[in-house]
Amino acid sequence: MSTAMIYLDERGLPRDELVQRGLRAATGFASMGIGEGDTVALLLRNDFAFFEVLQAAGAIGAYAVPLNWHGKTDEAVYILNDSRPKVLVAHADLLAPLRDQIPAGIELLVVPTPPEVQQRYGIADAACQVAPGDVAWPQWADGFEPWAEPPKRSRATMIYTSGTTGHPKGVKRDPASPEQSQVYADLIKRVYGVEQGVRALVTGPLYHASPNAYGRQAFGLAEVLVMQSKFDPEETLALIEKHRITNAVMVPTMFVRILKLPREVRERYDVSSLKWVTHTGAPCPREVKQELMAWWGPVVYETYGGTEVGTATLATPQDWLEHPGSVGVPTPGTRIAFYGEDGQPAPDGEPGEIYMRVPAYADFTYLNNPEKRKSVERDGLISVGDVGYLKNGRLYLCDRRSDMVISGGTNIYPAEIEMVLTQCPGVQDCAVFGIPDEDFGESLAAAVELMPGAQLTAQDIKAYLEVRLAKYKVPKRVDFHASLPREDSGKIFKRRLRDPFWQATGRKI
């Protein structure tokens, strides 16, 4: 029997206990008629049950479909209708806005919302309990014998894209052969450093592609795997020290929030156990990564890719220090090409839309919409909507194609401005985007969240940027927000900030 432990914040359970419940649930799923190629939906925060459901779905060859519980109800309902699961496993507190809209034919299994989540989110106790008449996941799963048949061919979690242009799309991968599974595992080891005996930390929501891939591998190999119920910068440091964490996956916003802790707080914690911290999801400001590695040591790895293509590049700490600002070199066998607005290959070194293919990931289609793939495919390569260029064999990102602002005929990449603005003293977080402008078509606006007690004006923000950026990159408008709409990972819902400006004019973005 394994002695590996899985933790939710401070509370731990043996991995074998979760595996056994997952195998019992697999038998339960099979009794519902769920089999190979079917789908099982999850509406779960970070919790032990998340891994139990993954284990159960994997054993019978079903796809697990995690729903973004930060999203809107109509988006969750759309995904349930699109993926057609036979069962939805959900936390009790997340059901209220969805319960009356769950499509007919979907069985419901309810997980009591754990006390860690209840406390962090301030949820009323009654909302966290399984309602009378609902079927409770723990008792239901424990009522079956463990699944004893040989495991089915591996199927990846079916992640839905964010839906920034229309409805989200389910990325459905072909079942992996044993050889394909090994190639994938080798790449995950190369990217996240996950191997037998690591002590791993998951800081972001498991419905995201990167924490999900990392978490699934770490669940099977780690000596200790710790999930945070909700990211908190000081608690992250405390968990690293307490569990002697060696490996973690984060996003740059988390780095910024950790570094903005008072120095005396940062120095309370011993983080010397860290060996491999992978970040993805957004460009990281150079100064942030340099400061972090001056503190943590050369342990910060960077990846780039997407839900459809997988992990396309990797920058090791040493390589990034020699080539700051890059997102690394292509992973083994990966092909990358760049295309301009005219659809032709971009000149060497010039920004273009990035198209990729990563052989470690099984081929995919968009669930119920295979024709949609043609809109993102060119010459056998796939685009996830980003713009970048290659220099010295390394990929450099500009921004999301959809976030690029064209002002007076000039292409402006907000990510560059955001990376500078996050370094401004007193700024907690920010988002820069394009808004309608009668003269230039679009102009720049910045939404800024200040640190507690900070006193800054719009002119202060502009003055800070004017000495660090070209004048045309300084936002014309600066608005302050008590808090920016974001997920627990720190990712900002930029559309919620940008859309009202365009809706007011009746113009489309």
N, C-alpha and C positions, 0 to 999 in steps of 0.2 A: 504493500500500500504506500502511496505517495504521502509525504509530509508537507507538500506544498500548501500554502495558504493564500486565500483570496480575501481582500479587505475592501470594505466600503467605509472610507474615512478610517475610523479607529476600530471598527468591528470586523472581526475576521471569522471565516469558515474554512474548513479543509476543502481543497479542490475536489477530492474524491467524493465528498458529499454532494457537491454541485453536479459532478459528472453522473452520479447515480440518479439524482432527481431528473437530470436531462434524459437519461436512458429510459426511465420510467415514463416520462412525458412522451418519448418517442413511441412507446407502445400505445399510449393514449391517443396520440395523433393518428397512428395507423388505424386505431379502432374507429376514428371519425371518417376513415376513407381517404386520408391524406397519404400520398405516395410520391414517387419520384417525379420531379418537375413541377409539383404543386407548390403553392406559396403559403407561408405562415406570417402574419403581420404582427409587429411589435409596436406598442405605444408605451415605451418604458424609458424612464430616466436611467442613469447609471445605477445598477443594482445587481445583486447576485442573480436574480431571475433572468436578466438579459442573457447571461452566459448559459443558463439552463435551457432557454428556448433555442439558442444557437446550437447547442449540443443535440437537442431533440430533432430539430429540423435537419441537421447534417446527417444524423444516423439513418434517416429514412430517405435521404436524397431530395429533400424539399428545399426551396429557396426561402431564406428568412428575409423579410422586408421590413426594415426599421422605419418608422414614421418620425419625421421631425416634429417633436412636440412643441417646438418654439413657433411652428408655422400656424397658419390660420386653419380654422375648422373646415372650410370648404376645400382647402388643399388636401387635408387628410382624407376627407370623404372622396375626393377625386381619386387619390391613390388606392383607396380600398376598392372603389369601383373598377379601376384599371387593372389592379393586380389580382383581383378576385380570390382573396385568401379564403380558406375554409374555416379559419379560426383567427381571432384577434386576441392577443395577450396584452393586457393594459394595466397600468397603475390606476388605482381607484380614483385618485384626485384628478387624473387627466380625462376621465370619462364624461364628466358633467356636460361640457359643450358638444360632445360628439354622440352621446348615447342614443338620442332620438333619430340620428341620421345614419347609423350604421346600416349598410345595405343588407337586405334580406338574404338569409342563407349563411351568414357568417356567425359562427359560434363565438361566444365571449367568455374568456377566462380572466379573472380579475386578480391582480397582485396587490396585497396591502401596501400602501405607500410607506416606505421605511421611515423610521423616526429621524434619521439623518436628513432626509429630503424634507420632511415636514418642518423640521427646525430651521433649515437653511432658507426655505422659501416662505416660511410663515403661514403654512397651510393649516386650516382648522382641522382638529382631530377627526371630526365626523366624516370629512371628505376623504380621509386616508384609509377608512375601513371598508371592507367588502360589504356592499349593501345586501340586505335580505333578498333572497331570490337569485343573487348572482352566484356563480361557481368560483370558488376560491382556488387559485392556481396551486398553492402548496399542497392542500389536501387532495385536490384532484389528481395531481401528478403522483403523489405517494400511494394512490389507490391501484397502481398498475405494477406488474412485474417488469423488471428491466428488459429493454430490447436486447435480444440475444442473436439476431441474425447478423450475417456479415455486413459491414458498412457499405453503403452505396457509393457510387462515384461522387467525388467532391464537387459541390456547387458553392460558388461564392455567395456572399450576402448580396441581395439585389438592392443596390442603392439607387434612389431616385435623385436625379439632378435637381438643381435649385429652382428651376422654372423661371429664370429671369426674363425669358422671352416666351410667354405662354405657359401652358401646363407643364409640370415636371414630367420627366421621362424616366421610365424604369430601365436601368442598364442590366440586361440579362445576359450572363455569360454562359457559354457552352460548358457542359460538365468536363472537368479536367481529368486527363489521363494521369496515371501514377507518375509518368515522366514529367508531365506539365506541372503537377503538384510539387515535384521536387525542384524544378526550375524556379517556381514561384517562391518556395520556402527559402531557396538560396538567395533570391533577390531581397526578400524581407530581412534576412540576416544581414545582408550587405548594407541595407538602408537603415534599419532600426537597431542593428546589433543584437537581435533577439536570438539567444541560444540557450542551451540547457543551463539552468541555475541562475539566470539573471534575476534581479530584483527590480520589478518594473512598476512604473507609475503612469496611470491614464488620467489626464487632467481635463480633457474635453468630452463632450457628449459622444457616446458610442454609436449614435446614428450617423455620425460623420464618417466618411470613407477612411480617412487616415487613422483616427483612433480605433475604428472598427478592425481594420486589417492588422494593426499593431496589437490590439487587445486579443484578437483571436489567436495569434501566434504565441503571444506571451502567456495566455491561459494554459496552453499545453506544455510550455517549456519553463516558465519562470518558477523559481523557488518561492517568490513572493510577488503577488500582483495586487496593487493598490488602486482602487478607483476613487476619485473625488466626487462627492455628490454634487458639488458646485465649486467651480474654481475660486480660490481665494489665495492671493499671493503669499501672505505670511504662512498660512496653513500648508501651502505647497512646500515651503522650506522646512516646516516642522515635520512633515511626513517624510521628506528626503532624509532628514537626520534620524528620525525614529526607526525607519525601516531600512536604513542604509541602502537607499535606492541607487541602482547603477544605471538604469535606462529609463528614459521618459520621452514622451512625444508631446509637443506644445505648438502654439502658434505665436508669431511675433508680438501680438498684443499682450500676451502673458508675460513675455520678457520685459516689455515696457513697464507693466504694472509691478513686477517684482523689483525692477531696478529703481522705481520711484518710491519704494519703501524707505523710510529713514535709515541712514547708515547704521545707527545703533540697533535697529531691528534686524537688519540683514546680518549683522555680525553676531547675533545670538545663536545662529544655527550653523552646524557643521555639515557642509555639502560636499566634503572631500570624497565621498563614495561614488559620486557621479562619474561615469565613464562615457556615456553615449546619450546625448539629448538631440533628438531629431525634430526639426521644425519644418512646417509646410503651411500651405493655405494662403499665404500672402508674402510679398517681399518684406524683408527685414531691414530696417535702417542700418547703415554700416556702423554708425557710432554705437548703436544698441548692441550689436553682436560683438563689437570690439570690447565694449565695457563688460559685457557678460563673460567673455572668455578671459578677460583679465582677472575676473573674480573666480569663475568656475574652472578655468583652465581650458585647454584646447579639446573640448568635448562636444562642441555644437556642430551637428551635421545638418545640411539643408537639402531638401528634395523638392522636385517640381514634377507635376503631372496632372492627372485629372481622373474623374470617375470612369470615363470611357476608356482611357488609355493606360491607366496605372502610373507607376513611378518611372518617369522618363529620364530624369537627371539626378545626380548626387554630387554635392560639394562636401568633401571632407573638411575638417577644421584647418588642416595644413594647406589644402588647395585654396580654400576661401581666403585665408590670410595672405596668400600670394596673389590672389585675383579677387579682391574684395568687390562685392556687388554682384558677382555671378551666382547662378543657381546650380553650377556644376557642369560636369561632363555627362554625356549620355550613358545610361546604364547599359550593361552588356547586350549587344545586338540591336539596340534601339536606333531607329532612323528618325531624323528630324529634318524638316524642310520649311522654307518661309515663302509666303506668297503675298503679293501686293494687292491693292484694292482692285486692280484690273484682272486679278486671277492669274497673273504671270509670276514666275519665280522672282523673288526680290533680289536685287544686286547683293553681292557678298558684303556683309557688314551693315546693311541697311535694314531698318525695322520692317517686319512683315508679320502676317498672321502665321502662328506656329502650327504646324501639322506634324503628328508623331505616330509611331507604331512601336510598341514594346512587346517583344516576343514572349516574355515571362507571363503575360496575362492571356488567358483563353479569349478567343474571339467573342464578340458581343453583338447583340441586336437590341434595338429599342423595343421593349415589350409592347405588343399590339400595334406597333407603328414602324415596321422594318424599313419603310420607304424614307423615314426621317433621317436615317443614317447617311443617305446620299447627300444631304444638305451640309454635312460636316466632314465629308470624305473627299479626298483629292489624291489621285495617284496611289491609292491604297493606304494613305495616311489619314489620321483623324485630327480635327481641330477641337479644342475645348474653349476657343474664343479669346485667346490671349495674343498679345503682340510682343515680339522680341527680336533679338538678333544674335548671331554667333560671332564670337571674337576669341582668337587663340584657342579654338576648340571648345569654348565654354559658352553656355547659354546665358544671356542677359535678358531680363524681362522689362517691358515698358509699362504695360497695364492691360486690363481687360479691354477687348475691342469695344464692348458695349459701354465702357466707362470713359473711353477716350472722348475728349471735348475738342470740337473744331470751332475755333473762335477766330473770325476774320480770315478764314482759310488756313490757319495754323493748327497743326495737331498738338494737343496738350495732354499729357498723361498725369491724371490726378495722383496716382500712387507716388510719383516723385515728390509732389508737394506735401502729401501726407507724411512721408518719411521725414521731411524737414520739420514740419509743424509739430509732430509728436515730441520733438526734442526741445520745444520751447518751454522754459521754466513756467510752471503753473498750469500747463495743458495736460489734462488726463487722457483725452482721446479726441479724435477728430475725423471728419469725412469731408472730402472735397469732390464736387460734382458740377456738372454743367446745368445752367438754367437759361431760359429764353432771354435773348437780347436783341432789341430792334435793330441796332447798328451792326453787330458782329455775328448775329445768328445765335451764338451761345456765349455766355460769359461764366466765369468761375464763381462758385459760392462755397463757403466753408462753414460747416457745422462744428462747433467746438464745445467740448465738455471740460470744465476747469476742475482742477484739484480742489479739495475742500479748503476754503479760506483764501484761495487765490483771487486777486483783483486785477483783471486785465480788461482792456477795452478793445473794440474792433481795430482801432488805430494802432494799439500795441501789437496786435497780431500781424497787421500789415507791415509795420516797421520791422518786426523780427524777420519776416520773409523777404523784404525788399533788399536786405544786405546779403542774402544767401541765394536768391533766385533771380532769374531774369524778370523784368517788370511785368511782362505779359503773363507770367505764371502766378502772380500775386492775386488772390481772389478779390473780386470787386465787392463782394458782399460777405460779411461775417456775422453769423448768428450764434448766440450762446444758448446751450441747452442744459437743463439740470442733469439729464442723462440722455445718452444716445441709444436708440433702439438696437439692441445687440443680443446675440446668443451667449450662452455661458462660455463658449470658446473665446469670446471677445469680438467675433466677427460682427461687423455693423451691417444692419439692413439698410443699405444706402438708398434703395428704391423708396423706402418710406419717407426719407428726407427729400429726395429729388422730385418724386412724382407730383406733389401738390403744386409746385411751381409750373409744371407743364400742363396739368389739368386745368389750372386757372386761365390759361390762354387758349385752351382747346387744341393746342398743337401736340403732335406726337413726338416722342423722343427719337 
